[in-house]
Amino acid sequence: MRYKIYYVIFIFFLAISTLNIAVAIYLKDMFFFTVAVLFIMAAFLFLLEMKKINKNPFLD
């Protein structure tokens, strides 16, 4: 159950970053693009944390 929550949060970060990129293109505003890049970085770091948690045999 815990791993499913991690994937939901990861997909949420990707969806928000995609939305921010679309808004940045539509409004031609670099602020939204910068926020999208930050959300992409957060999603990448979250993905790395999920891989680390999945490889830890002593976590359960």
ABEGO torsion letter per residue (X at the ends): XAAAAAAAAAAAAAAAAAAAAAAAAAAGBAAAAAAAAAAAAAAAAAAAAAAAAAABAAAX
